[in-house]
């Protein structure tokens, strides 16, 4: 897909990795099929996208990779251990990648949003374990970010001068900071 995009529009200068899958289920239920799906999307999907653009960005000495993770890496989300684990992986990889490519003109930013009101959130809330339902019954009633809120944070990072890097952005609803 990246090669087709580059053939049609030219080199990729900006990559925003925003794919994520999560299920609220306790580890003790060993839903290994779900774990594999979460790892495939949240880790392998991001790595595949970066792998498709990073050498070109380094060769051109410009580019910006933005990885969307979560504020849950700062505070645990019970019932989402695999999801949070994948986001910890992405944050560590993002910090290391930033150090590897900063001298080559490539920027790497991590955006950590809190709860975002998306169809994915609604699906996750409707498919959680009974134990999680008791823990998270309040979520439907609290303030959430919008996709536009996250997009503005991404644009902020992208609009910085060439010599300024926005390494991390923690984004949470004013009424519900973690």
N, CA and C of each residue as an Amber inpcrd file, in Angstrom:
protein
   534
   0.8200000  -1.1870000   0.0000000   0.0000000   0.0000000   0.0000000
   0.8720000   1.2630000   0.0000000   1.9560000   1.2200000   0.7930000
   2.8600000   2.3700000   0.8340000   3.4820000   2.5980000  -0.5450000
   3.9490000   1.5300000  -1.1770000   4.5750000   1.6660000  -2.5050000
   3.5730000   2.2240000  -3.5180000   2.3430000   1.7590000  -3.4720000
   1.3180000   2.2660000  -4.3780000   1.0620000   3.7540000  -4.1150000
   1.0100000   4.1290000  -2.8600000   0.8150000   5.5320000  -2.4920000
   1.9720000   6.3790000  -2.9990000   3.2040000   5.8930000  -2.8040000
   4.3690000   6.6550000  -3.2630000   4.4080000   6.7550000  -4.7850000
   4.0040000   5.7060000  -5.4840000   3.9620000   5.7550000  -6.9510000
   2.9330000   6.7660000  -7.4410000   1.8570000   6.9340000  -6.6960000
   0.7890000   7.8510000  -7.1010000   1.0530000   9.2840000  -6.6510000
   1.4970000   9.4510000  -5.3920000   1.5840000  10.7920000  -4.8030000
   2.9930000  11.2650000  -4.4880000   3.9580000  10.3710000  -4.5450000
   5.3220000  10.7330000  -4.1790000   5.6830000  10.1700000  -2.8180000
   6.8870000  10.4760000  -2.3510000   7.3920000   9.8990000  -1.1060000
   6.5270000  10.2630000   0.1040000   6.4790000   9.3580000   1.0580000
   5.7540000   9.5940000   2.3040000   6.6480000  10.4200000   3.2150000
   6.1860000  11.5960000   3.5830000   6.9180000  12.4570000   4.5060000
   6.3420000  12.3990000   5.9130000   5.0760000  11.9960000   6.0300000
   4.4140000  11.9330000   7.3350000   3.7020000  10.5940000   7.4460000
   3.9700000   9.8890000   8.5480000   3.2780000   8.6430000   8.8470000
   2.6630000   8.7860000  10.2300000   1.3480000   8.6060000  10.3150000
   0.6630000   8.6050000  11.6070000   0.1340000   7.1940000  11.8230000
   0.7250000   6.5220000  12.8010000   0.2960000   5.1720000  13.1700000
  -0.7720000   5.2860000  14.2490000  -2.0150000   5.0580000  13.8500000
  -3.1240000   5.2340000  14.7840000  -3.9700000   3.9780000  14.9220000
  -3.5050000   2.8780000  14.4070000  -4.2870000   1.6410000  14.5160000
  -4.1760000   1.0900000  15.9290000  -5.2900000   0.6440000  16.4520000
  -5.2650000   0.0340000  17.7870000  -6.4720000  -0.8720000  17.9480000
  -6.2360000  -1.9190000  18.6830000  -7.3100000  -2.8380000  19.0260000
  -7.1620000  -3.1480000  20.4970000  -8.2710000  -3.1420000  21.2070000
  -8.2150000  -3.5070000  22.6180000  -9.5210000  -4.1360000  23.0370000
  -9.3900000  -5.0360000  23.9810000 -10.5470000  -5.7180000  24.5670000
 -10.3770000  -5.6590000  26.0770000 -11.4480000  -5.4050000  26.7840000
 -11.3960000  -5.4190000  28.2400000 -11.7340000  -6.8230000  28.7230000
 -10.6840000  -7.5630000  29.0230000 -10.8260000  -8.9370000  29.4830000
  -9.6480000  -9.2700000  30.3930000  -9.9110000  -9.9410000  31.4700000
  -8.8670000 -10.2950000  32.4120000  -7.9360000 -11.3550000  31.7970000
  -6.6680000 -11.2610000  32.1230000  -5.6680000 -12.2010000  31.6180000
  -5.9960000 -13.6370000  32.0130000  -6.6030000 -13.8300000  33.1710000
  -6.8610000 -15.1860000  33.6600000  -7.7660000 -15.9910000  32.7350000
  -8.4810000 -15.3120000  31.8360000  -9.3450000 -16.0260000  30.8930000
  -8.5840000 -16.5190000  29.6590000  -7.3240000 -16.1530000  29.5690000
  -6.4120000 -16.6470000  28.5210000  -7.0470000 -16.6600000  27.1320000
  -7.5260000 -15.5190000  26.7050000  -8.1140000 -15.4090000  25.3660000
  -6.9820000 -15.1790000  24.3590000  -6.2600000 -16.2390000  24.0880000
  -5.0500000 -16.1390000  23.2890000  -5.3050000 -15.6550000  21.8670000
  -6.4540000 -15.9800000  21.2970000  -6.7760000 -15.4720000  19.9600000
  -6.8720000 -13.9470000  19.9720000  -7.4810000 -13.3890000  21.0110000
  -7.5660000 -11.9370000  21.1400000  -6.1850000 -11.3330000  21.3460000
  -5.3660000 -11.9760000  22.1810000  -4.0170000 -11.4720000  22.4160000
  -3.2420000 -11.3750000  21.1140000  -3.3350000 -12.4230000  20.3140000
  -2.6100000 -12.4470000  19.0430000  -3.1000000 -11.3410000  18.1120000
  -4.3990000 -11.1560000  18.0680000  -4.9730000 -10.1030000  17.2290000
  -4.5060000  -8.7160000  17.6870000  -4.4860000  -8.4880000  18.9830000
  -4.0420000  -7.2020000  19.5220000  -2.5690000  -6.9580000  19.1850000
  -1.7250000  -7.9610000  19.3730000  -0.3020000  -7.8220000  19.0630000
  -0.0990000  -7.6110000  17.5630000  -0.8250000  -8.3490000  16.7320000
  -0.6870000  -8.2030000  15.2770000  -1.0020000  -6.7830000  14.8250000
  -2.0520000  -6.2060000  15.3610000  -2.4530000  -4.8620000  14.9350000
  -1.6120000  -3.7960000  15.6150000  -1.5250000  -3.8570000  16.9370000
  -0.9100000  -2.7690000  17.6950000   0.6060000  -2.7230000  17.5850000
   1.2440000  -3.8580000  17.3800000   2.7080000  -3.8700000  17.2730000
   3.1510000  -4.1420000  15.8370000   2.7600000  -5.2750000  15.3030000
   3.2410000  -5.6400000  13.9700000   2.7500000  -4.6640000  12.9040000
   1.5280000  -4.2060000  13.0210000   1.0170000  -3.2390000  12.0480000
   1.8370000  -1.9640000  12.0380000   2.1510000  -1.4550000  13.2240000
   2.9610000  -0.2360000  13.3280000   4.3680000  -0.4820000  12.7830000
   4.9840000  -1.5890000  13.1770000   6.3290000  -1.8810000  12.6880000
   6.3620000  -2.0240000  11.1690000   5.3730000  -2.6750000  10.6020000
   5.3270000  -2.8250000   9.1460000   5.2150000  -1.4770000   8.4460000
   4.4020000  -0.5910000   8.9810000   4.2670000   0.7430000   8.3740000
   5.5630000   1.5290000   8.4800000   6.1910000   1.4980000   9.6520000
   7.4680000   2.2070000   9.8110000   8.5100000   1.6080000   8.8790000
   8.5700000   0.2840000   8.8250000   9.5410000  -0.3790000   7.9620000
   9.3920000   0.0040000   6.4980000   8.1760000   0.3250000   6.0880000
   7.9320000   0.6700000   4.6850000   8.3720000   2.0900000   4.3320000
   8.5620000   2.9730000   5.3400000   8.8780000   4.3720000   5.0290000
  10.1970000   4.8690000   5.6070000  10.7320000   4.2110000   6.6200000
  11.8510000   4.8020000   7.3600000  13.1130000   4.9760000   6.5200000
  13.4790000   3.9870000   5.6890000  14.7170000   4.1680000   4.9160000
  14.6060000   5.3360000   3.9500000  13.4390000   5.4820000   3.3150000
  13.2470000   6.6110000   2.4060000  13.3300000   7.9450000   3.1270000
  12.7520000   8.0160000   4.3100000  12.8230000   9.2570000   5.0900000
  14.2700000   9.5850000   5.4420000  15.0210000   8.5790000   5.8530000
  16.4280000   8.7990000   6.2070000  17.2440000   9.2090000   4.9810000
  16.9940000   8.5760000   3.8470000  17.7120000   8.9390000   2.6150000
  17.4160000  10.3810000   2.2060000  16.1520000  10.8060000   2.3410000
  15.7670000  12.1770000   1.9710000  16.1010000  13.1810000   3.0670000
  16.4700000  12.6600000   4.2670000  16.8100000  13.4910000   5.4250000
  15.6380000  14.3710000   5.8630000  14.4410000  13.7790000   5.7750000
  13.2460000  14.4740000   6.2820000  12.1280000  13.4510000   6.4380000
  11.2470000  13.7720000   7.3330000  10.0990000  12.9140000   7.5730000
   9.6750000  13.0090000   9.0190000   8.4660000  12.5840000   9.2750000
   7.9440000  12.6330000  10.6430000   7.0510000  11.4170000  10.8480000
   7.3640000  10.6540000  11.8770000   6.5600000   9.4950000  12.2570000
   5.8840000   9.8250000  13.5760000   4.5810000   9.6680000  13.6150000
   3.8260000   9.9050000  14.8390000   3.1230000   8.6090000  15.2150000
   3.4230000   8.1310000  16.4100000   2.7830000   6.9300000  16.9270000
   1.7890000   7.3220000  18.0070000   0.5660000   6.8660000  17.8420000
  -0.4820000   7.1290000  18.8290000  -0.4880000   5.9560000  19.8050000
  -0.2680000   6.2570000  21.0800000  -0.3070000   5.2000000  22.0930000
  -1.4990000   5.4590000  23.0130000  -1.2750000   5.6570000  24.2920000
  -2.3700000   5.8490000  25.2310000  -1.8520000   6.4340000  26.5350000
  -2.7160000   7.1170000  27.2570000  -2.3320000   7.5710000  28.5920000
  -2.3180000   6.4090000  29.5860000  -2.8290000   5.2610000  29.1850000
  -2.8690000   4.0820000  30.0700000  -1.4820000   3.5380000  30.3660000
  -0.4620000   3.9730000  29.6230000   0.8910000   3.5370000  29.9510000
   1.4000000   4.2780000  31.1830000   0.7190000   5.3230000  31.5790000
   1.0970000   6.0680000  32.7780000   0.3300000   5.5880000  34.0060000
  -0.7990000   4.9500000  33.7660000  -1.6010000   4.3880000  34.8490000
  -2.2870000   3.1520000  34.2850000  -2.2590000   2.0840000  35.0080000
  -2.7680000   0.8180000  34.4940000  -4.2510000   0.8610000  34.1710000
  -4.6430000   0.0370000  33.2320000  -6.0410000  -0.1400000  32.8580000
  -6.3670000  -1.6070000  33.0900000  -6.9620000  -1.8920000  34.2290000
  -7.2730000  -3.2700000  34.5980000  -8.1740000  -3.8790000  33.5250000
  -7.8430000  -5.0830000  33.1080000  -8.6120000  -5.7690000  32.0800000
  -8.0730000  -5.5330000  30.6800000  -7.0210000  -4.7310000  30.5790000
  -6.4480000  -4.4330000  29.2640000  -4.9360000  -4.6270000  29.2830000
  -4.4820000  -5.6610000  29.9650000  -3.0390000  -5.8770000  30.1310000
  -2.3110000  -6.0500000  28.7970000  -2.8850000  -6.7890000  27.8840000
  -2.2170000  -7.0160000  26.6020000  -2.1810000  -5.7160000  25.7970000
  -3.2890000  -5.0040000  25.7530000  -3.3370000  -3.7110000  25.0540000
  -2.3000000  -2.7540000  25.6250000  -2.3010000  -2.5880000  26.9410000
  -1.3600000  -1.6640000  27.5780000   0.0740000  -2.1350000  27.3400000
   0.3020000  -3.4370000  27.3810000   1.6320000  -3.9630000  27.0900000
   2.0970000  -3.6150000  25.6830000   1.1940000  -3.6990000  24.7070000
   1.5800000  -3.3470000  23.3370000   1.9010000  -1.8590000  23.2290000
   1.1860000  -1.0410000  23.9720000   1.4410000   0.3990000  23.9170000
   2.7460000   0.7460000  24.6340000   3.0950000   0.0140000  25.7000000
   4.4120000   0.1960000  26.3310000   5.5120000  -0.1460000  25.3200000
   5.3320000  -1.2360000  24.5890000   6.2930000  -1.6060000  23.5540000
   6.4650000  -0.4460000  22.5700000   5.3500000   0.0960000  22.0870000
   5.4150000   1.1800000  21.1040000   6.1200000   2.4090000  21.6630000
   5.8840000   2.7190000  22.9340000   6.5410000   3.8960000  23.5070000
   8.0480000   3.6940000  23.6100000   8.4730000   2.5120000  24.0350000
   9.9050000   2.2370000  24.0940000  10.5380000   2.2350000  22.7110000
   9.8600000   1.6370000  21.7590000  10.3590000   1.6130000  20.3830000
  10.4100000   3.0270000  19.8190000   9.4020000   3.8340000  20.1090000
   9.3500000   5.2080000  19.6120000  10.5220000   6.0290000  20.1500000
  10.7940000   5.9300000  21.4460000  11.9150000   6.6710000  22.0370000
  13.2450000   6.2400000  21.4080000  13.4180000   4.9460000  21.2180000
  14.6640000   4.4430000  20.6460000  14.7900000   4.8350000  19.1740000
  13.7120000   4.6860000  18.4160000  13.7290000   5.0880000  17.0080000
  14.0680000   6.5720000  16.8820000  13.5000000   7.3880000  17.7590000
  13.7800000   8.8310000  17.7280000  15.2810000   9.0800000  17.8350000
  15.9470000   8.3770000  18.7490000  17.3860000   8.5480000  18.9230000
  18.1650000   8.0450000  17.7080000  17.6700000   6.9930000  17.0760000
  18.3680000   6.4280000  15.9220000  18.3200000   7.3410000  14.7040000
  17.2330000   8.0780000  14.5140000  17.0490000   8.8080000  13.2560000
  17.0820000  10.3330000  13.3850000  17.2050000  10.8630000  14.5870000
  17.1500000  12.3220000  14.7430000  18.2860000  13.0180000  13.9950000
  19.4550000  12.4120000  13.9510000  20.5880000  13.0130000  13.2310000
  20.4140000  12.9220000  11.7130000  19.4320000  12.1620000  11.2750000
  19.1760000  12.0150000   9.8410000  17.9890000  12.8560000   9.3890000
  17.5410000  13.7750000  10.2430000  16.4860000  14.7010000   9.8630000
  15.0750000  14.1710000  10.0210000  14.9190000  13.0160000  10.6410000
  13.5920000  12.4170000  10.8050000  13.1290000  12.6290000  12.2440000
  11.9030000  13.0980000  12.3900000  11.3120000  13.3120000  13.7120000
  10.3920000  12.1450000  14.0570000  10.3170000  11.8410000  15.3440000
   9.4500000  10.7630000  15.8200000   8.7470000  11.2650000  17.0840000
   7.4260000  11.2420000  17.0600000   6.6140000  11.7690000  18.1540000
   5.6750000  10.6910000  18.6750000   5.4570000  10.7150000  19.9740000
   4.4960000   9.8210000  20.6150000   3.3470000  10.6750000  21.1610000
   2.1290000  10.3810000  20.7440000   0.9380000  11.0700000  21.2550000
   0.1750000  10.0790000  22.1230000  -0.0950000  10.4690000  23.3710000
  -0.7340000   9.6110000  24.3650000  -2.1120000  10.1710000  24.7250000
  -3.1440000   9.8390000  23.9690000  -4.4680000  10.3530000  24.3260000
  -5.1270000   9.5070000  25.4200000  -5.9990000  10.1730000  26.1610000
  -6.8880000   9.4630000  27.0700000  -8.0340000   8.8820000  26.2650000
  -9.1390000   8.6160000  26.9230000 -10.3020000   8.0390000  26.2260000
 -10.7620000   8.9460000  25.0960000 -10.9020000   8.3640000  23.9240000
 -11.3680000   9.1090000  22.7500000 -12.7020000   8.5080000  22.3290000
 -13.6610000   9.3630000  22.1190000 -15.0040000   8.9240000  21.7360000
 -14.9930000   8.4770000  20.2750000 -14.8150000   7.1690000  20.0770000
 -14.7550000   6.6030000  18.7340000 -15.6400000   5.3630000  18.6850000
 -15.9450000   4.8830000  17.4920000 -16.6820000   3.6120000  17.3860000
 -15.9370000   2.4620000  18.0600000 -14.5950000   2.4840000  18.0370000
 -13.8090000   1.4350000  18.6800000 -14.0250000   1.3950000  20.1870000
 -14.1610000   2.5480000  20.7940000 -14.4380000   2.5990000  22.2340000
 -15.7980000   1.9760000  22.5240000 -16.7790000   2.3100000  21.7330000
 -18.1250000   1.7650000  21.9350000 -18.1230000   0.2400000  21.8090000
 -17.3950000  -0.2850000  20.8290000 -17.3200000  -1.7370000  20.6400000
 -16.6400000  -2.3810000  21.8410000 -15.5260000  -1.7980000  22.2870000
 -14.8040000  -2.3690000  23.4320000 -15.6600000  -2.3650000  24.6860000
 -16.4100000  -1.3080000  24.8980000 -17.2540000  -1.2350000  26.0910000
 -18.4040000  -2.2240000  26.0350000 -18.8580000  -2.5510000  24.8470000
 -19.9800000  -3.4810000  24.7410000 -19.5350000  -4.9490000  24.7810000
 -18.2460000  -5.2140000  24.5680000 -17.7560000  -6.5930000  24.5100000
 -16.8650000  -6.9800000  25.6800000 -16.9310000  -6.2870000  26.7880000
 -16.0250000  -6.6010000  27.8890000 -16.5520000  -7.7170000  28.7880000
 -15.6300000  -8.3180000  29.5440000 -15.9810000  -9.3450000  30.5200000
 -16.9100000  -8.7580000  31.5760000 -17.6830000  -9.6060000  32.2140000
 -18.5910000  -9.1510000  33.2730000 -17.8450000  -8.4400000  34.3960000
 -16.6700000  -8.9560000  34.7670000 -15.8870000  -8.3070000  35.8240000
 -15.4900000  -6.8890000  35.4220000 -15.1540000  -6.7070000  34.1720000
 -14.7700000  -5.3790000  33.6920000 -15.9770000  -4.4470000  33.6330000
 -17.1370000  -4.9930000  33.3100000 -18.3470000  -4.1600000  33.2600000
 -18.5740000  -3.4580000  34.5880000 -18.3290000  -4.1510000  35.6840000
 -18.4750000  -3.5340000  36.9970000 -17.4520000  -2.4420000  37.2480000
 -16.2460000  -2.6250000  36.7230000 -15.1790000  -1.6430000  36.9150000
 -15.3570000  -0.3910000  36.0590000 -15.9300000  -0.5640000  34.8740000
 -15.9550000   0.5300000  33.9090000 -17.3540000   1.0110000  33.5270000
 -18.3160000   0.7880000  34.3870000 -19.6780000   1.2390000  34.0770000
 -19.7570000   2.7630000  33.9870000 -18.8370000   3.4670000  34.6240000
 -18.8380000   4.9330000  34.6310000 -18.3390000   5.5430000  33.3230000
 -17.6340000   4.7710000  32.4960000 -16.9350000   5.3190000  31.3270000
 -17.8850000   6.0070000  30.3520000 -19.0690000   5.4710000  30.1820000
 -20.0020000   6.0820000  29.2290000 -20.4440000   7.4740000  29.6670000
 -20.2980000   7.7810000  30.9540000 -20.7800000   9.0580000  31.4790000
 -19.6890000  10.1180000  31.6380000 -18.4310000   9.7800000  31.4130000
 -17.3660000  10.7590000  31.6570000 -16.9770000  11.4910000  30.3750000
 -16.2670000  12.5940000  30.5680000 -15.7850000  13.3870000  29.4390000
 -14.7480000  12.5880000  28.6600000 -14.8200000  12.7020000  27.3610000
 -13.8730000  12.0090000  26.4860000 -13.3090000  13.0050000  25.4810000
 -12.1630000  12.6710000  24.9430000 -11.5930000  13.4440000  23.8560000
 -12.3300000  13.1120000  22.5660000 -12.1680000  13.9610000  21.5730000
 -12.6970000  13.6710000  20.2420000 -11.5250000  13.3650000  19.3030000
 -11.8360000  12.7870000  18.1820000 -10.7990000  12.5360000  17.1740000
 -10.1520000  13.8570000  16.7520000 -10.9290000  14.9350000  16.7010000
 -10.3780000  16.2480000  16.3590000  -9.3590000  16.7200000  17.3880000
  -9.5920000  16.4180000  18.6690000  -8.6270000  16.7870000  19.7080000
  -7.2790000  16.1310000  19.4350000  -7.3080000  14.8600000  19.1130000
  -6.0710000  14.1260000  18.8400000  -5.4250000  14.6520000  17.5540000
  -6.2360000  14.9210000  16.5550000  -5.7050000  15.4470000  15.2840000
  -5.0000000  16.7890000  15.5000000  -5.5500000  17.6410000  16.3570000
  -4.8950000  18.9290000  16.6360000  -3.5270000  18.7340000  17.2950000
  -3.4120000  17.7330000  18.1680000  -2.1130000  17.4450000  18.7900000
  -1.1100000  16.9750000  17.7430000  -1.5660000  16.1470000  16.8170000
  -0.7020000  15.6760000  15.7350000  -0.2530000  16.8600000  14.8780000
  -1.1760000  17.7120000  14.5120000  -0.8370000  18.8840000  13.6850000
   0.1340000  19.8040000  14.4140000  -0.0660000  19.9770000  15.7170000
   0.8610000  20.7870000  16.5170000   2.2830000  20.2480000  16.3820000
   2.4490000  18.9430000  16.5500000   3.7820000  18.3430000  16.4440000
   4.3600000  18.5260000  15.0430000   3.5210000  18.3730000  14.0320000
   3.9870000  18.4850000  12.6490000   4.3750000  19.9100000  12.2640000
   3.7730000  20.9030000  12.8830000   4.0010000  22.3050000  12.4870000
   5.2100000  22.9590000  13.1470000   5.9230000  22.2190000  13.9560000
   7.0900000  22.8100000  14.6130000   8.2100000  23.0470000  13.6070000
   9.0690000  24.0430000  13.8890000  10.2080000  24.2870000  12.9970000
  11.1040000  23.0530000  12.9040000  11.9210000  23.0350000  11.8610000
  12.7700000  21.8830000  11.5790000  13.6550000  21.5020000  12.7700000
  14.1000000  22.4880000  13.5300000  15.0270000  22.2110000  14.6330000
  14.3270000  21.9990000  15.9840000  12.9880000  21.8600000  15.9730000
  12.2310000  21.6290000  17.2050000  11.5010000  20.2970000  17.1040000
  11.7180000  19.4610000  18.1010000  11.0500000  18.1570000  18.1400000
  10.0430000  18.1360000  19.2850000   8.8490000  17.6830000  18.9870000
   7.8640000  17.4060000  20.0290000   7.9400000  15.9020000  20.2350000
   8.5570000  15.4920000  21.3280000   8.7960000  14.0660000  21.5540000
   7.5700000  13.3380000  22.0590000   6.8140000  13.9760000  22.9660000
   5.6220000  13.3440000  23.5390000   4.5520000  14.3870000  23.7810000
   3.3090000  13.9500000  23.6150000   2.1570000  14.7890000  23.9490000
   1.1960000  13.9130000  24.7360000   0.9200000  14.3050000  25.9820000
  -0.0850000  13.6370000  26.7970000  -1.3660000  14.4590000  26.6870000
  -2.4350000  13.8110000  26.2600000  -3.6770000  14.5020000  25.9570000
  -4.8030000  13.8480000  26.7400000  -5.4550000  14.6330000  27.6080000
  -6.5390000  14.0820000  28.4150000  -7.6880000  15.0930000  28.4980000
  -8.8870000  14.5980000  28.7280000 -10.0040000  15.5280000  28.9320000
  -9.7660000  16.3670000  30.1840000 -10.0500000  17.6500000  30.1140000
  -9.8690000  18.5460000  31.2560000 -10.6220000  18.0410000  32.4920000
 -11.7970000  17.4900000  32.2780000 -12.6390000  17.0500000  33.3940000
 -12.2640000  15.6740000  33.9260000 -11.3810000  14.9410000  33.2280000
 -11.0470000  13.6000000  33.6700000  -9.5740000  13.2860000  33.4500000
  -8.7010000  14.0550000  34.1100000  -7.2690000  13.7240000  33.9730000
  -6.9490000  12.4840000  34.7900000  -6.0070000  11.7020000  34.3130000
  -5.5850000  10.4910000  35.0360000  -4.3690000  10.8690000  35.8230000
